[in-house]
Every structure is written in C-alpha cells, then in structure tokens.
Amino acid sequence: MQFPSPLIKGTLIKRYKRFLSDITLESGEIVTAHVANSGSMMGLKEPGYTVWLSRSNNPKRKLKFSWELVDTGTSLVGINTSLPNGIVAEAIAASEIPELTGYASLRREVKYGENSRIDIFLEDDNKPDCYVEVKNVTLKREKSAAEFPDAVTARGTKHLNELANMVRDGKRAVMFYLVQREDIDGFTLADDIDPTYATAFKAAVDAGVEILCYGCHITPKEITISSALPLID
C-alpha cells in the first residue's frame, strides 16, 4: 500500500485526548494531527520522537493532518489503525499470503454475527466461506516479540467469540495480526494487559479459529506485507 502523497516529517510534542497529537514540522510550524488509534500506543508516544504525517485535501475536514508513522529508534512503526485492512486485502489479492489464496472473490466490511462487520470476507464455490478479522499490532516491550493488545479491548474479545461461532457454523475463520513494525521476530499475547482477551483467544483457537501473523516492510512511501511470524507461547 503506497501513501497517496509524500508524508511530512515532524517531531512529536505530545499525544492527548486519545485522538489528538501536537507535532512540530521541519519548518517550525506546530500542527495538531488526528491520531487514528484508540489503543494506549505504549512505547510510541514519547515526546521528541520523529514522526510522519499525511495531509488531507478535503476542505471540510477539521484536522488537515493525520499521524501515520513514528520512528522509535529501532524501527518505523505504523500507528494508523485504518490502514491494516487495506494492506492485508491488497496482499491477498496479490497472492502474497499463501494461507488465503485461491478464493474467487474478496469483499470488505461484510455484516455478520451480532451486529458486526468482518474486515475481509472471502468466497469461492469450492470452499467454505472465509471470515478474516484484522488487528493492528504495534506493541513491543521485551526482546523482539510483538504483543497484542496494548489496552483492554472488549471489542476484540467480541470478534474472537464471533469468529468461533463462524467455525461452529461450518465456515472458516481467521484472526490476522498485522505487525506494523520491523524490529520483531515473533508474536505473543499481552495477557497481563487483557486477561479476558487471552482467555477468549484460547477458546477461539480450541474452536478452530486459525491464527495468522505477518510483519510489514515500512517506509515513508509505502507499507507492504513481509513474511509470516511465529506465535510465541
């Protein structure tokens, strides 16, 4: 996935009120940027970090800038949670995810379960329908393992339960963790942050929900799928 226009470099002053951030551009101008990330962003919001912003040309938009990337010193990290669905869908269409190839059609944001929408819905006359839920992963605390979640997520627990229900109905269900950073070599659950999610994860796996985790290559020009990452118990 390529960014539609060149990103703008700056220095983080602070993130606040969850969805706002103040950033100093290289020109010296201070701007307020939208933060499309409802998580804690642990380890990613330190004042002084180098960041990259996109700029909207929509005249009706209140905040013209959106925070896209941050440089932690060990990796660029994609913090925009609105992008992973498109990154994964693009990779599936390009046959870059072997586990999800061979389907005749791909649709996004399809209604299912109890008032939910699945991120990616794959169909083929010769296969069971496949429901793919995508989660953005940015947390890294120890060694080189990425972790999810970085905050309590009742919505994430609901998604696990609904994927398990799809499997019980004879469908295929996949929880796809997209790690938007490059300084890791595995994935694990942050069960100390959200024990309820960890319990739901185990139940979903026991029910037959498949777990996929892939890393990304990240530059200020584009974010693309890289290779599969192992699940670390």
C-alpha positions as CSV (number, residue, x, y, z in Angstrom):
1,M,0.0,0.0,0.0
2,Q,1.5,3.3,-1.1
3,F,0.7,6.5,0.6
4,P,-1.2,8.7,-2.0
5,S,1.1,11.7,-1.4
6,P,4.5,12.2,0.2
7,L,4.4,12.2,4.0
8,I,5.5,15.2,6.0
9,K,8.2,14.8,8.7
10,G,8.0,16.3,12.1
11,T,8.8,15.9,15.8
12,L,6.2,14.7,18.4
13,I,5.3,17.1,21.1
14,K,2.5,15.1,22.7
15,R,-0.4,12.8,22.2
16,Y,-3.5,13.7,24.2
17,K,-7.3,13.2,24.4
18,R,-6.6,9.8,22.7
19,F,-7.1,11.1,19.1
20,L,-5.1,14.3,19.0
21,S,-1.4,15.0,18.8
22,D,0.7,18.1,18.6
23,I,3.7,18.0,16.2
24,T,6.4,20.4,15.2
25,L,7.1,20.3,11.4
26,E,10.5,20.8,10.0
27,S,9.5,24.3,9.0
28,G,9.0,25.1,12.7
29,E,5.2,25.2,12.4
30,I,3.3,23.4,15.1
31,V,0.2,21.5,13.9
32,T,-2.5,19.3,15.6
33,A,-2.8,16.0,13.9
34,H,-5.5,13.3,14.1
35,V,-4.4,10.0,15.7
36,A,-6.3,7.1,14.1
37,N,-5.5,4.7,17.0
38,S,-7.7,4.1,20.0
39,G,-5.1,2.0,21.9
40,S,-2.6,3.1,24.5
41,M,0.2,3.3,21.9
42,M,2.6,2.2,24.6
43,G,6.2,3.0,23.7
44,L,5.2,5.0,20.6
45,K,4.2,8.4,22.0
46,E,7.4,9.7,23.6
47,P,7.9,13.5,23.1
48,G,10.8,14.1,20.7
49,Y,10.1,11.0,18.5
50,T,10.4,11.6,14.8
51,V,7.0,11.1,13.1
52,W,5.5,11.3,9.6
53,L,2.1,12.9,8.8
54,S,-0.2,12.7,5.8
55,R,-2.2,15.8,4.7
56,S,-5.8,15.8,3.6
57,N,-7.0,18.0,0.8
58,N,-10.6,17.7,2.0
59,P,-11.7,21.3,2.7
60,K,-14.4,20.1,5.1
61,R,-12.0,18.2,7.3
62,K,-11.3,20.0,10.6
63,L,-7.8,18.5,11.1
64,K,-5.8,18.6,7.9
65,F,-3.0,16.3,9.2
66,S,-3.0,12.6,10.3
67,W,-0.2,10.9,12.2
68,E,0.9,7.8,10.1
69,L,4.4,6.7,11.3
70,V,6.7,7.0,14.2
71,D,10.4,6.2,14.5
72,T,11.2,4.5,17.8
73,G,14.9,4.3,17.2
74,T,14.8,0.6,16.3
75,S,12.0,0.7,13.7
76,L,9.4,2.7,11.9
77,V,6.0,1.8,13.2
78,G,2.6,2.3,11.5
79,I,0.2,3.7,14.0
80,N,-2.8,4.3,11.8
81,T,-5.3,1.5,12.5
82,S,-7.5,2.4,9.5
83,L,-4.8,1.1,7.1
84,P,-4.2,-2.7,8.0
85,N,-7.4,-3.9,6.4
86,G,-6.4,-2.4,3.1
87,I,-2.8,-3.6,3.4
88,V,-4.0,-7.2,4.0
89,A,-6.7,-7.1,1.3
90,E,-4.1,-5.9,-1.2
91,A,-1.7,-8.7,-0.2
92,I,-4.4,-11.3,-0.5
93,A,-5.3,-10.0,-4.0
94,A,-1.6,-10.2,-5.0
95,S,-1.4,-13.8,-3.6
96,E,1.2,-12.7,-1.1
97,I,-0.5,-14.6,1.8
98,P,-0.4,-18.3,0.8
99,E,-2.9,-19.3,3.5
100,L,-5.5,-17.1,2.0
101,T,-5.1,-17.7,-1.7
102,G,-7.5,-19.5,-4.1
103,Y,-10.7,-17.6,-3.4
104,A,-12.8,-16.3,-6.3
105,S,-13.9,-13.1,-4.6
106,L,-12.9,-10.7,-1.7
107,R,-15.3,-8.3,-0.1
108,R,-14.7,-5.9,2.8
109,E,-16.9,-4.8,5.7
110,V,-19.5,-7.5,5.3
111,K,-22.1,-7.8,8.0
112,Y,-22.0,-11.0,10.2
113,G,-22.6,-12.2,13.7
114,E,-24.3,-10.0,16.2
115,N,-24.2,-6.5,14.7
116,S,-20.6,-6.8,13.5
117,R,-18.8,-6.4,10.2
118,I,-16.0,-8.7,9.2
119,D,-12.9,-6.9,7.8
120,I,-12.4,-9.3,4.9
121,F,-14.8,-11.9,3.5
122,L,-13.5,-14.5,1.0
123,E,-15.8,-16.6,-1.1
124,D,-15.4,-19.5,-3.6
125,D,-17.8,-22.1,-4.9
126,N,-15.4,-24.9,-4.0
127,K,-14.6,-23.8,-0.4
128,P,-16.3,-22.8,2.8
129,D,-16.7,-19.0,3.2
130,C,-13.7,-17.5,5.0
131,Y,-14.1,-14.7,7.6
132,V,-10.9,-12.7,8.2
133,E,-10.6,-10.3,11.1
134,V,-7.5,-8.0,11.0
135,K,-5.8,-6.5,14.1
136,N,-3.1,-3.9,14.0
137,V,-0.1,-4.7,16.2
138,T,2.4,-2.1,17.4
139,L,3.3,-3.1,21.0
140,K,6.9,-4.2,21.8
141,R,8.0,-4.4,25.4
142,E,10.7,-7.1,25.7
143,K,13.2,-8.7,23.5
144,S,11.9,-8.9,19.9
145,A,8.3,-10.1,20.3
146,A,5.3,-8.0,19.2
147,E,2.3,-8.1,21.5
148,F,-1.5,-7.6,21.3
149,P,-3.4,-5.9,22.7
150,D,-1.9,-2.7,24.1
151,A,-5.0,-1.9,26.0
152,V,-8.2,-3.7,27.2
153,T,-10.3,-4.5,24.2
154,A,-13.9,-5.7,24.7
155,R,-14.4,-5.3,21.0
156,G,-11.5,-7.6,20.3
157,T,-12.9,-10.2,22.6
158,K,-16.3,-10.0,20.9
159,H,-14.6,-10.5,17.5
160,L,-12.9,-13.7,18.8
161,N,-16.1,-15.1,20.0
162,E,-17.9,-14.3,16.8
163,L,-15.2,-16.0,14.7
164,A,-15.5,-19.1,16.9
165,N,-19.2,-19.1,16.1
166,M,-18.5,-19.0,12.4
167,V,-16.3,-22.1,12.7
168,R,-19.1,-23.9,14.6
169,D,-21.4,-23.0,11.7
170,G,-19.1,-24.8,9.3
171,K,-17.3,-21.7,8.0
172,R,-13.6,-20.9,8.0
173,A,-12.4,-18.1,10.4
174,V,-9.1,-16.4,10.6
175,M,-7.7,-13.9,13.1
176,F,-5.0,-12.0,11.3
177,Y,-2.5,-10.0,13.3
178,L,-0.6,-7.4,11.2
179,V,2.6,-6.2,12.9
180,Q,3.4,-2.7,11.7
181,R,7.0,-2.6,12.8
182,E,10.2,-4.4,11.7
183,D,12.2,-4.9,14.9
184,I,10.5,-8.1,15.9
185,D,10.7,-11.8,15.1
186,G,7.6,-13.3,16.7
187,F,4.2,-12.5,18.1
188,T,2.6,-13.2,21.5
189,L,-0.4,-12.1,23.6
190,A,-0.2,-9.4,26.2
191,D,-2.3,-11.5,28.6
192,D,-1.3,-9.3,31.5
193,I,-2.9,-6.3,29.8
194,D,-6.2,-8.0,29.0
195,P,-6.6,-11.5,30.6
196,T,-10.2,-11.7,29.2
197,Y,-8.9,-11.3,25.7
198,A,-6.3,-14.0,26.3
199,T,-9.0,-16.4,27.6
200,A,-11.2,-15.7,24.5
201,F,-8.2,-16.2,22.2
202,K,-7.5,-19.7,23.7
203,A,-11.2,-20.6,23.4
204,A,-11.3,-19.4,19.8
205,V,-8.2,-21.5,18.9
206,D,-9.7,-24.5,20.5
207,A,-12.9,-23.9,18.5
208,G,-10.9,-24.0,15.3
209,V,-10.2,-20.3,14.6
210,E,-6.9,-20.0,12.6
211,I,-4.3,-17.6,13.7
212,L,-2.1,-15.8,11.2
213,C,0.5,-13.2,11.9
214,Y,2.6,-11.2,9.3
215,G,5.1,-8.5,9.5
216,C,5.5,-5.4,7.3
217,H,8.1,-3.5,5.4
218,I,7.6,0.2,6.3
219,T,9.0,3.3,4.6
220,P,7.6,6.8,4.4
221,K,6.5,5.9,0.9
222,E,4.6,2.6,1.5
223,I,3.7,-0.2,3.8
224,T,3.7,-3.7,2.5
225,I,3.3,-7.3,3.8
226,S,6.6,-9.1,4.5
227,S,6.8,-12.6,6.0
228,A,4.8,-14.7,8.4
229,L,5.8,-14.5,12.1
230,P,5.7,-17.4,14.6
231,L,3.3,-17.4,17.5
232,I,5.3,-17.4,20.8
233,D,3.5,-19.0,23.8
